[in-house]
Amino acid sequence: MKKPQGRAIILRLVERCDVVYENFRPGALDRLGVGYEACRRVNPSIIYASATGYGQTARMRTGPGKT
């Protein structure tokens, strides 16, 4: 996803799918160019689910989840 070719592949897949599920740290996919807004541009009816170790707004939200 860090290379343009990778982003293009992801967005081509998003065009054909119904749901995107991701569990990266908040904002990571936005920085890579394949976050919710980018997915919605290529597929306006996309269902985009995000699960993180500490949620989107918690104090530790940018930290990695612990196992």
mmJSON file of the N, C-alpha and C atoms, coordinates in Angstrom:
{"data_MODEL":{"atom_site":{
"group_PDB":["ATOM","ATOM","ATOM","ATOM","ATOM","ATOM","ATOM","ATOM","ATOM","ATOM","ATOM","ATOM","ATOM","ATOM","ATOM","ATOM","ATOM","ATOM","ATOM","ATOM","ATOM","ATOM","ATOM","ATOM","ATOM","ATOM","ATOM","ATOM","ATOM","ATOM","ATOM","ATOM","ATOM","ATOM","ATOM","ATOM","ATOM","ATOM","ATOM","ATOM","ATOM","ATOM","ATOM","ATOM","ATOM","ATOM","ATOM","ATOM","ATOM","ATOM","ATOM","ATOM","ATOM","ATOM","ATOM","ATOM","ATOM","ATOM","ATOM","ATOM","ATOM","ATOM","ATOM","ATOM","ATOM","ATOM","ATOM","ATOM","ATOM","ATOM","ATOM","ATOM","ATOM","ATOM","ATOM","ATOM","ATOM","ATOM","ATOM","ATOM","ATOM","ATOM","ATOM","ATOM","ATOM","ATOM","ATOM","ATOM","ATOM","ATOM","ATOM","ATOM","ATOM","ATOM","ATOM","ATOM","ATOM","ATOM","ATOM","ATOM","ATOM","ATOM","ATOM","ATOM","ATOM","ATOM","ATOM","ATOM","ATOM","ATOM","ATOM","ATOM","ATOM","ATOM","ATOM","ATOM","ATOM","ATOM","ATOM","ATOM","ATOM","ATOM","ATOM","ATOM","ATOM","ATOM","ATOM","ATOM","ATOM","ATOM","ATOM","ATOM","ATOM","ATOM","ATOM","ATOM","ATOM","ATOM","ATOM","ATOM","ATOM","ATOM","ATOM","ATOM","ATOM","ATOM","ATOM","ATOM","ATOM","ATOM","ATOM","ATOM","ATOM","ATOM","ATOM","ATOM","ATOM","ATOM","ATOM","ATOM","ATOM","ATOM","ATOM","ATOM","ATOM","ATOM","ATOM","ATOM","ATOM","ATOM","ATOM","ATOM","ATOM","ATOM","ATOM","ATOM","ATOM","ATOM","ATOM","ATOM","ATOM","ATOM","ATOM","ATOM","ATOM","ATOM","ATOM","ATOM","ATOM","ATOM","ATOM","ATOM","ATOM","ATOM","ATOM","ATOM","ATOM","ATOM","ATOM","ATOM","ATOM"],
"id":[1,2,3,4,5,6,7,8,9,10,11,12,13,14,15,16,17,18,19,20,21,22,23,24,25,26,27,28,29,30,31,32,33,34,35,36,37,38,39,40,41,42,43,44,45,46,47,48,49,50,51,52,53,54,55,56,57,58,59,60,61,62,63,64,65,66,67,68,69,70,71,72,73,74,75,76,77,78,79,80,81,82,83,84,85,86,87,88,89,90,91,92,93,94,95,96,97,98,99,100,101,102,103,104,105,106,107,108,109,110,111,112,113,114,115,116,117,118,119,120,121,122,123,124,125,126,127,128,129,130,131,132,133,134,135,136,137,138,139,140,141,142,143,144,145,146,147,148,149,150,151,152,153,154,155,156,157,158,159,160,161,162,163,164,165,166,167,168,169,170,171,172,173,174,175,176,177,178,179,180,181,182,183,184,185,186,187,188,189,190,191,192,193,194,195,196,197,198,199,200,201],
"type_symbol":["N","C","C","N","C","C","N","C","C","N","C","C","N","C","C","N","C","C","N","C","C","N","C","C","N","C","C","N","C","C","N","C","C","N","C","C","N","C","C","N","C","C","N","C","C","N","C","C","N","C","C","N","C","C","N","C","C","N","C","C","N","C","C","N","C","C","N","C","C","N","C","C","N","C","C","N","C","C","N","C","C","N","C","C","N","C","C","N","C","C","N","C","C","N","C","C","N","C","C","N","C","C","N","C","C","N","C","C","N","C","C","N","C","C","N","C","C","N","C","C","N","C","C","N","C","C","N","C","C","N","C","C","N","C","C","N","C","C","N","C","C","N","C","C","N","C","C","N","C","C","N","C","C","N","C","C","N","C","C","N","C","C","N","C","C","N","C","C","N","C","C","N","C","C","N","C","C","N","C","C","N","C","C","N","C","C","N","C","C","N","C","C","N","C","C","N","C","C","N","C","C"],
"label_atom_id":["N","CA","C","N","CA","C","N","CA","C","N","CA","C","N","CA","C","N","CA","C","N","CA","C","N","CA","C","N","CA","C","N","CA","C","N","CA","C","N","CA","C","N","CA","C","N","CA","C","N","CA","C","N","CA","C","N","CA","C","N","CA","C","N","CA","C","N","CA","C","N","CA","C","N","CA","C","N","CA","C","N","CA","C","N","CA","C","N","CA","C","N","CA","C","N","CA","C","N","CA","C","N","CA","C","N","CA","C","N","CA","C","N","CA","C","N","CA","C","N","CA","C","N","CA","C","N","CA","C","N","CA","C","N","CA","C","N","CA","C","N","CA","C","N","CA","C","N","CA","C","N","CA","C","N","CA","C","N","CA","C","N","CA","C","N","CA","C","N","CA","C","N","CA","C","N","CA","C","N","CA","C","N","CA","C","N","CA","C","N","CA","C","N","CA","C","N","CA","C","N","CA","C","N","CA","C","N","CA","C","N","CA","C","N","CA","C","N","CA","C","N","CA","C","N","CA","C","N","CA","C","N","CA","C"],
"label_alt_id":[null,null,null,null,null,null,null,null,null,null,null,null,null,null,null,null,null,null,null,null,null,null,null,null,null,null,null,null,null,null,null,null,null,null,null,null,null,null,null,null,null,null,null,null,null,null,null,null,null,null,null,null,null,null,null,null,null,null,null,null,null,null,null,null,null,null,null,null,null,null,null,null,null,null,null,null,null,null,null,null,null,null,null,null,null,null,null,null,null,null,null,null,null,null,null,null,null,null,null,null,null,null,null,null,null,null,null,null,null,null,null,null,null,null,null,null,null,null,null,null,null,null,null,null,null,null,null,null,null,null,null,null,null,null,null,null,null,null,null,null,null,null,null,null,null,null,null,null,null,null,null,null,null,null,null,null,null,null,null,null,null,null,null,null,null,null,null,null,null,null,null,null,null,null,null,null,null,null,null,null,null,null,null,null,null,null,null,null,null,null,null,null,null,null,null,null,null,null,null,null,null],
"label_comp_id":["MET","MET","MET","LYS","LYS","LYS","LYS","LYS","LYS","PRO","PRO","PRO","GLN","GLN","GLN","GLY","GLY","GLY","ARG","ARG","ARG","ALA","ALA","ALA","ILE","ILE","ILE","ILE","ILE","ILE","LEU","LEU","LEU","ARG","ARG","ARG","LEU","LEU","LEU","VAL","VAL","VAL","GLU","GLU","GLU","ARG","ARG","ARG","CYS","CYS","CYS","ASP","ASP","ASP","VAL","VAL","VAL","VAL","VAL","VAL","TYR","TYR","TYR","GLU","GLU","GLU","ASN","ASN","ASN","PHE","PHE","PHE","ARG","ARG","ARG","PRO","PRO","PRO","GLY","GLY","GLY","ALA","ALA","ALA","LEU","LEU","LEU","ASP","ASP","ASP","ARG","ARG","ARG","LEU","LEU","LEU","GLY","GLY","GLY","VAL","VAL","VAL","GLY","GLY","GLY","TYR","TYR","TYR","GLU","GLU","GLU","ALA","ALA","ALA","CYS","CYS","CYS","ARG","ARG","ARG","ARG","ARG","ARG","VAL","VAL","VAL","ASN","ASN","ASN","PRO","PRO","PRO","SER","SER","SER","ILE","ILE","ILE","ILE","ILE","ILE","TYR","TYR","TYR","ALA","ALA","ALA","SER","SER","SER","ALA","ALA","ALA","THR","THR","THR","GLY","GLY","GLY","TYR","TYR","TYR","GLY","GLY","GLY","GLN","GLN","GLN","THR","THR","THR","ALA","ALA","ALA","ARG","ARG","ARG","MET","MET","MET","ARG","ARG","ARG","THR","THR","THR","GLY","GLY","GLY","PRO","PRO","PRO","GLY","GLY","GLY","LYS","LYS","LYS","THR","THR","THR"],
"label_asym_id":["A","A","A","A","A","A","A","A","A","A","A","A","A","A","A","A","A","A","A","A","A","A","A","A","A","A","A","A","A","A","A","A","A","A","A","A","A","A","A","A","A","A","A","A","A","A","A","A","A","A","A","A","A","A","A","A","A","A","A","A","A","A","A","A","A","A","A","A","A","A","A","A","A","A","A","A","A","A","A","A","A","A","A","A","A","A","A","A","A","A","A","A","A","A","A","A","A","A","A","A","A","A","A","A","A","A","A","A","A","A","A","A","A","A","A","A","A","A","A","A","A","A","A","A","A","A","A","A","A","A","A","A","A","A","A","A","A","A","A","A","A","A","A","A","A","A","A","A","A","A","A","A","A","A","A","A","A","A","A","A","A","A","A","A","A","A","A","A","A","A","A","A","A","A","A","A","A","A","A","A","A","A","A","A","A","A","A","A","A","A","A","A","A","A","A","A","A","A","A","A","A"],
"label_entity_id":["1","1","1","1","1","1","1","1","1","1","1","1","1","1","1","1","1","1","1","1","1","1","1","1","1","1","1","1","1","1","1","1","1","1","1","1","1","1","1","1","1","1","1","1","1","1","1","1","1","1","1","1","1","1","1","1","1","1","1","1","1","1","1","1","1","1","1","1","1","1","1","1","1","1","1","1","1","1","1","1","1","1","1","1","1","1","1","1","1","1","1","1","1","1","1","1","1","1","1","1","1","1","1","1","1","1","1","1","1","1","1","1","1","1","1","1","1","1","1","1","1","1","1","1","1","1","1","1","1","1","1","1","1","1","1","1","1","1","1","1","1","1","1","1","1","1","1","1","1","1","1","1","1","1","1","1","1","1","1","1","1","1","1","1","1","1","1","1","1","1","1","1","1","1","1","1","1","1","1","1","1","1","1","1","1","1","1","1","1","1","1","1","1","1","1","1","1","1","1","1","1"],
"label_seq_id":[1,1,1,2,2,2,3,3,3,4,4,4,5,5,5,6,6,6,7,7,7,8,8,8,9,9,9,10,10,10,11,11,11,12,12,12,13,13,13,14,14,14,15,15,15,16,16,16,17,17,17,18,18,18,19,19,19,20,20,20,21,21,21,22,22,22,23,23,23,24,24,24,25,25,25,26,26,26,27,27,27,28,28,28,29,29,29,30,30,30,31,31,31,32,32,32,33,33,33,34,34,34,35,35,35,36,36,36,37,37,37,38,38,38,39,39,39,40,40,40,41,41,41,42,42,42,43,43,43,44,44,44,45,45,45,46,46,46,47,47,47,48,48,48,49,49,49,50,50,50,51,51,51,52,52,52,53,53,53,54,54,54,55,55,55,56,56,56,57,57,57,58,58,58,59,59,59,60,60,60,61,61,61,62,62,62,63,63,63,64,64,64,65,65,65,66,66,66,67,67,67],
"pdbx_PDB_ins_code":[null,null,null,null,null,null,null,null,null,null,null,null,null,null,null,null,null,null,null,null,null,null,null,null,null,null,null,null,null,null,null,null,null,null,null,null,null,null,null,null,null,null,null,null,null,null,null,null,null,null,null,null,null,null,null,null,null,null,null,null,null,null,null,null,null,null,null,null,null,null,null,null,null,null,null,null,null,null,null,null,null,null,null,null,null,null,null,null,null,null,null,null,null,null,null,null,null,null,null,null,null,null,null,null,null,null,null,null,null,null,null,null,null,null,null,null,null,null,null,null,null,null,null,null,null,null,null,null,null,null,null,null,null,null,null,null,null,null,null,null,null,null,null,null,null,null,null,null,null,null,null,null,null,null,null,null,null,null,null,null,null,null,null,null,null,null,null,null,null,null,null,null,null,null,null,null,null,null,null,null,null,null,null,null,null,null,null,null,null,null,null,null,null,null,null,null,null,null,null,null,null],
"Cartn_x":[0.81,0.0,0.851,2.13,2.987,3.414,3.221,3.566,2.286,2.344,1.153,0.469,1.252,0.665,-0.169,0.309,-0.424,-1.726,-1.678,-2.905,-3.907,-3.429,-4.32,-4.998,-4.259,-4.842,-5.925,-5.621,-6.604,-7.876,-7.749,-8.93,-9.704,-9.019,-9.735,-10.551,-10.0,-10.747,-11.961,-11.776,-12.869,-14.022,-13.718,-14.774,-15.744,-15.258,-16.058,-16.58,-16.19,-16.612,-17.719,-18.313,-19.385,-18.872,-17.861,-17.391,-15.871,-15.345,-13.914,-13.818,-12.992,-12.742,-11.246,-10.889,-9.473,-9.235,-8.004,-7.668,-6.295,-6.015,-4.788,-4.983,-3.901,-4.02,-4.822,-5.551,-6.349,-5.515,-6.018,-5.366,-4.334,-3.939,-2.889,-3.3,-4.505,-4.928,-5.198,-5.609,-5.75,-4.397,-3.365,-2.017,-1.523,-1.956,-1.557,-2.42,-3.482,-4.336,-5.429,-5.725,-6.79,-7.748,-7.934,-8.864,-10.302,-11.201,-12.638,-12.988,-12.518,-12.89,-12.415,-11.228,-10.714,-11.554,-11.921,-12.76,-14.149,-14.693,-16.029,-16.055,-14.949,-14.906,-15.033,-14.441,-14.518,-15.734,-16.332,-17.519,-18.388,-19.304,-20.101,-20.953,-21.24,-22.077,-21.256,-19.962,-19.087,-19.46,-19.373,-19.488,-18.061,-17.627,-16.24,-16.209,-15.657,-15.596,-14.155,-13.978,-12.647,-12.642,-11.674,-11.515,-10.068,-9.879,-8.527,-8.372,-7.15,-6.88,-7.512,-7.561,-8.057,-9.138,-9.703,-10.752,-10.191,-11.073,-10.688,-10.366,-10.849,-10.695,-10.01,-9.691,-9.078,-7.684,-7.214,-5.896,-4.797,-4.904,-3.867,-4.172,-5.039,-5.502,-4.403,-3.296,-2.237,-1.258,-1.428,-0.534,-0.979,-0.058,-0.436,-1.262,-2.166,-2.933,-2.031,-2.299,-1.513,-2.244,-1.481,-2.094,-1.831],
"Cartn_y":[-1.2,0.0,1.26,1.127,2.306,2.759,1.917,2.276,2.56,3.421,3.739,2.502,1.515,0.305,-0.444,-0.48,-1.14,-0.433,0.892,1.67,1.439,1.414,1.199,-0.169,-1.182,-2.519,-2.517,-1.916,-1.852,-1.159,-0.018,0.735,0.011,-0.748,-1.565,-2.664,-3.236,-4.242,-3.615,-2.423,-1.724,-1.439,-1.178,-0.933,-2.109,-3.312,-4.529,-5.146,-4.633,-5.28,-4.481,-5.117,-4.485,-3.922,-4.587,-4.233,-4.177,-3.174,-3.104,-3.158,-4.063,-4.171,-3.979,-3.079,-2.836,-2.705,-3.027,-2.891,-2.256,-1.25,-0.473,0.596,1.234,2.362,3.481,4.282,5.361,6.273,6.533,7.433,6.782,5.546,4.9,4.736,4.265,4.056,5.382,6.389,7.726,8.208,8.04,8.458,7.673,6.438,5.612,5.833,6.625,6.935,5.926,5.055,4.071,4.045,5.191,5.301,5.379,5.66,5.671,6.601,7.826,8.775,8.309,7.767,7.253,6.075,5.198,4.051,4.508,5.477,5.978,6.656,7.286,7.917,6.882,5.708,4.697,3.787,3.742,2.919,3.603,4.482,5.258,4.419,3.175,2.356,1.439,1.672,0.812,0.862,-0.265,-0.352,-0.474,0.458,0.537,0.347,-0.765,-1.069,-0.97,-0.376,-0.201,-0.644,-1.482,-1.923,-1.664,-0.982,-0.692,-1.195,-1.288,-1.783,-0.939,0.377,1.278,2.236,2.002,2.871,4.055,4.89,6.031,7.28,7.357,8.599,8.435,7.226,6.998,7.614,7.847,8.446,7.622,6.314,5.432,5.005,5.708,5.291,5.097,5.789,5.645,4.533,3.903,2.817,1.49,0.536,-0.775,-1.531,-2.379,-3.21,-4.249,-4.589,-5.587,-6.919,-7.988,-9.327,-9.991],
"Cartn_z":[0.0,0.0,0.0,0.268,0.308,-1.077,-2.069,-3.445,-4.227,-5.234,-6.023,-6.612,-7.023,-7.601,-6.56,-5.34,-4.264,-3.948,-3.876,-3.636,-4.751,-5.981,-7.122,-7.035,-6.633,-6.484,-5.416,-4.264,-3.171,-3.652,-4.304,-4.727,-5.832,-6.676,-7.676,-6.986,-5.942,-5.181,-4.494,-3.951,-3.264,-4.228,-5.484,-6.47,-6.547,-6.301,-6.493,-5.204,-4.063,-2.818,-2.13,-1.143,-0.369,0.951,1.531,2.87,2.893,3.573,3.89,5.406,5.909,7.347,7.569,8.45,8.726,10.218,10.632,12.053,12.24,11.425,11.572,12.643,13.045,13.977,13.311,14.11,13.53,12.632,11.43,10.493,9.582,9.872,9.077,7.612,7.371,5.982,5.268,6.003,5.394,4.891,5.703,5.295,4.08,3.95,2.817,1.569,1.724,0.577,0.3,1.271,1.08,2.271,2.914,4.03,3.55,4.487,4.184,3.027,3.051,1.996,0.622,0.544,-0.738,-1.212,-0.287,-0.65,-1.089,-0.391,-0.727,-2.093,-2.475,-3.81,-4.92,-4.74,-5.796,-5.651,-4.451,-4.227,-3.17,-3.596,-2.647,-1.696,-2.029,-1.146,-0.242,-0.148,0.644,2.125,2.777,4.233,4.74,5.574,6.019,7.525,7.97,9.399,9.879,11.041,11.592,13.047,13.407,14.797,15.197,16.305,16.778,18.206,18.644,19.985,21.078,20.881,21.924,21.441,20.268,19.756,18.989,18.495,17.672,18.485,19.737,20.489,21.843,22.246,23.563,23.635,24.833,25.045,24.384,24.386,23.832,22.406,21.704,20.374,19.339,19.46,18.454,18.795,19.927,20.31,19.73,19.624,19.111,20.148,19.68,20.59,21.241,22.452,23.189,23.138,23.089,23.116,24.432],
"occupancy":[1.0,1.0,1.0,1.0,1.0,1.0,1.0,1.0,1.0,1.0,1.0,1.0,1.0,1.0,1.0,1.0,1.0,1.0,1.0,1.0,1.0,1.0,1.0,1.0,1.0,1.0,1.0,1.0,1.0,1.0,1.0,1.0,1.0,1.0,1.0,1.0,1.0,1.0,1.0,1.0,1.0,1.0,1.0,1.0,1.0,1.0,1.0,1.0,1.0,1.0,1.0,1.0,1.0,1.0,1.0,1.0,1.0,1.0,1.0,1.0,1.0,1.0,1.0,1.0,1.0,1.0,1.0,1.0,1.0,1.0,1.0,1.0,1.0,1.0,1.0,1.0,1.0,1.0,1.0,1.0,1.0,1.0,1.0,1.0,1.0,1.0,1.0,1.0,1.0,1.0,1.0,1.0,1.0,1.0,1.0,1.0,1.0,1.0,1.0,1.0,1.0,1.0,1.0,1.0,1.0,1.0,1.0,1.0,1.0,1.0,1.0,1.0,1.0,1.0,1.0,1.0,1.0,1.0,1.0,1.0,1.0,1.0,1.0,1.0,1.0,1.0,1.0,1.0,1.0,1.0,1.0,1.0,1.0,1.0,1.0,1.0,1.0,1.0,1.0,1.0,1.0,1.0,1.0,1.0,1.0,1.0,1.0,1.0,1.0,1.0,1.0,1.0,1.0,1.0,1.0,1.0,1.0,1.0,1.0,1.0,1.0,1.0,1.0,1.0,1.0,1.0,1.0,1.0,1.0,1.0,1.0,1.0,1.0,1.0,1.0,1.0,1.0,1.0,1.0,1.0,1.0,1.0,1.0,1.0,1.0,1.0,1.0,1.0,1.0,1.0,1.0,1.0,1.0,1.0,1.0,1.0,1.0,1.0,1.0,1.0,1.0],
"B_iso_or_equiv":[0.0,0.0,0.0,0.0,0.0,0.0,0.0,0.0,0.0,0.0,0.0,0.0,0.0,0.0,0.0,0.0,0.0,0.0,0.0,0.0,0.0,0.0,0.0,0.0,0.0,0.0,0.0,0.0,0.0,0.0,0.0,0.0,0.0,0.0,0.0,0.0,0.0,0.0,0.0,0.0,0.0,0.0,0.0,0.0,0.0,0.0,0.0,0.0,0.0,0.0,0.0,0.0,0.0,0.0,0.0,0.0,0.0,0.0,0.0,0.0,0.0,0.0,0.0,0.0,0.0,0.0,0.0,0.0,0.0,0.0,0.0,0.0,0.0,0.0,0.0,0.0,0.0,0.0,0.0,0.0,0.0,0.0,0.0,0.0,0.0,0.0,0.0,0.0,0.0,0.0,0.0,0.0,0.0,0.0,0.0,0.0,0.0,0.0,0.0,0.0,0.0,0.0,0.0,0.0,0.0,0.0,0.0,0.0,0.0,0.0,0.0,0.0,0.0,0.0,0.0,0.0,0.0,0.0,0.0,0.0,0.0,0.0,0.0,0.0,0.0,0.0,0.0,0.0,0.0,0.0,0.0,0.0,0.0,0.0,0.0,0.0,0.0,0.0,0.0,0.0,0.0,0.0,0.0,0.0,0.0,0.0,0.0,0.0,0.0,0.0,0.0,0.0,0.0,0.0,0.0,0.0,0.0,0.0,0.0,0.0,0.0,0.0,0.0,0.0,0.0,0.0,0.0,0.0,0.0,0.0,0.0,0.0,0.0,0.0,0.0,0.0,0.0,0.0,0.0,0.0,0.0,0.0,0.0,0.0,0.0,0.0,0.0,0.0,0.0,0.0,0.0,0.0,0.0,0.0,0.0,0.0,0.0,0.0,0.0,0.0,0.0],
"pdbx_formal_charge":[null,null,null,null,null,null,null,null,null,null,null,null,null,null,null,null,null,null,null,null,null,null,null,null,null,null,null,null,null,null,null,null,null,null,null,null,null,null,null,null,null,null,null,null,null,null,null,null,null,null,null,null,null,null,null,null,null,null,null,null,null,null,null,null,null,null,null,null,null,null,null,null,null,null,null,null,null,null,null,null,null,null,null,null,null,null,null,null,null,null,null,null,null,null,null,null,null,null,null,null,null,null,null,null,null,null,null,null,null,null,null,null,null,null,null,null,null,null,null,null,null,null,null,null,null,null,null,null,null,null,null,null,null,null,null,null,null,null,null,null,null,null,null,null,null,null,null,null,null,null,null,null,null,null,null,null,null,null,null,null,null,null,null,null,null,null,null,null,null,null,null,null,null,null,null,null,null,null,null,null,null,null,null,null,null,null,null,null,null,null,null,null,null,null,null,null,null,null,null,null,null],
"auth_seq_id":[1,1,1,2,2,2,3,3,3,4,4,4,5,5,5,6,6,6,7,7,7,8,8,8,9,9,9,10,10,10,11,11,11,12,12,12,13,13,13,14,14,14,15,15,15,16,16,16,17,17,17,18,18,18,19,19,19,20,20,20,21,21,21,22,22,22,23,23,23,24,24,24,25,25,25,26,26,26,27,27,27,28,28,28,29,29,29,30,30,30,31,31,31,32,32,32,33,33,33,34,34,34,35,35,35,36,36,36,37,37,37,38,38,38,39,39,39,40,40,40,41,41,41,42,42,42,43,43,43,44,44,44,45,45,45,46,46,46,47,47,47,48,48,48,49,49,49,50,50,50,51,51,51,52,52,52,53,53,53,54,54,54,55,55,55,56,56,56,57,57,57,58,58,58,59,59,59,60,60,60,61,61,61,62,62,62,63,63,63,64,64,64,65,65,65,66,66,66,67,67,67],
"auth_comp_id":["MET","MET","MET","LYS","LYS","LYS","LYS","LYS","LYS","PRO","PRO","PRO","GLN","GLN","GLN","GLY","GLY","GLY","ARG","ARG","ARG","ALA","ALA","ALA","ILE","ILE","ILE","ILE","ILE","ILE","LEU","LEU","LEU","ARG","ARG","ARG","LEU","LEU","LEU","VAL","VAL","VAL","GLU","GLU","GLU","ARG","ARG","ARG","CYS","CYS","CYS","ASP","ASP","ASP","VAL","VAL","VAL","VAL","VAL","VAL","TYR","TYR","TYR","GLU","GLU","GLU","ASN","ASN","ASN","PHE","PHE","PHE","ARG","ARG","ARG","PRO","PRO","PRO","GLY","GLY","GLY","ALA","ALA","ALA","LEU","LEU","LEU","ASP","ASP","ASP","ARG","ARG","ARG","LEU","LEU","LEU","GLY","GLY","GLY","VAL","VAL","VAL","GLY","GLY","GLY","TYR","TYR","TYR","GLU","GLU","GLU","ALA","ALA","ALA","CYS","CYS","CYS","ARG","ARG","ARG","ARG","ARG","ARG","VAL","VAL","VAL","ASN","ASN","ASN","PRO","PRO","PRO","SER","SER","SER","ILE","ILE","ILE","ILE","ILE","ILE","TYR","TYR","TYR","ALA","ALA","ALA","SER","SER","SER","ALA","ALA","ALA","THR","THR","THR","GLY","GLY","GLY","TYR","TYR","TYR","GLY","GLY","GLY","GLN","GLN","GLN","THR","THR","THR","ALA","ALA","ALA","ARG","ARG","ARG","MET","MET","MET","ARG","ARG","ARG","THR","THR","THR","GLY","GLY","GLY","PRO","PRO","PRO","GLY","GLY","GLY","LYS","LYS","LYS","THR","THR","THR"],
"auth_asym_id":["A","A","A","A","A","A","A","A","A","A","A","A","A","A","A","A","A","A","A","A","A","A","A","A","A","A","A","A","A","A","A","A","A","A","A","A","A","A","A","A","A","A","A","A","A","A","A","A","A","A","A","A","A","A","A","A","A","A","A","A","A","A","A","A","A","A","A","A","A","A","A","A","A","A","A","A","A","A","A","A","A","A","A","A","A","A","A","A","A","A","A","A","A","A","A","A","A","A","A","A","A","A","A","A","A","A","A","A","A","A","A","A","A","A","A","A","A","A","A","A","A","A","A","A","A","A","A","A","A","A","A","A","A","A","A","A","A","A","A","A","A","A","A","A","A","A","A","A","A","A","A","A","A","A","A","A","A","A","A","A","A","A","A","A","A","A","A","A","A","A","A","A","A","A","A","A","A","A","A","A","A","A","A","A","A","A","A","A","A","A","A","A","A","A","A","A","A","A","A","A","A"],
"auth_atom_id":["N","CA","C","N","CA","C","N","CA","C","N","CA","C","N","CA","C","N","CA","C","N","CA","C","N","CA","C","N","CA","C","N","CA","C","N","CA","C","N","CA","C","N","CA","C","N","CA","C","N","CA","C","N","CA","C","N","CA","C","N","CA","C","N","CA","C","N","CA","C","N","CA","C","N","CA","C","N","CA","C","N","CA","C","N","CA","C","N","CA","C","N","CA","C","N","CA","C","N","CA","C","N","CA","C","N","CA","C","N","CA","C","N","CA","C","N","CA","C","N","CA","C","N","CA","C","N","CA","C","N","CA","C","N","CA","C","N","CA","C","N","CA","C","N","CA","C","N","CA","C","N","CA","C","N","CA","C","N","CA","C","N","CA","C","N","CA","C","N","CA","C","N","CA","C","N","CA","C","N","CA","C","N","CA","C","N","CA","C","N","CA","C","N","CA","C","N","CA","C","N","CA","C","N","CA","C","N","CA","C","N","CA","C","N","CA","C","N","CA","C","N","CA","C","N","CA","C","N","CA","C","N","CA","C"],
"pdbx_PDB_model_num":[1,1,1,1,1,1,1,1,1,1,1,1,1,1,1,1,1,1,1,1,1,1,1,1,1,1,1,1,1,1,1,1,1,1,1,1,1,1,1,1,1,1,1,1,1,1,1,1,1,1,1,1,1,1,1,1,1,1,1,1,1,1,1,1,1,1,1,1,1,1,1,1,1,1,1,1,1,1,1,1,1,1,1,1,1,1,1,1,1,1,1,1,1,1,1,1,1,1,1,1,1,1,1,1,1,1,1,1,1,1,1,1,1,1,1,1,1,1,1,1,1,1,1,1,1,1,1,1,1,1,1,1,1,1,1,1,1,1,1,1,1,1,1,1,1,1,1,1,1,1,1,1,1,1,1,1,1,1,1,1,1,1,1,1,1,1,1,1,1,1,1,1,1,1,1,1,1,1,1,1,1,1,1,1,1,1,1,1,1,1,1,1,1,1,1,1,1,1,1,1,1]
}}}
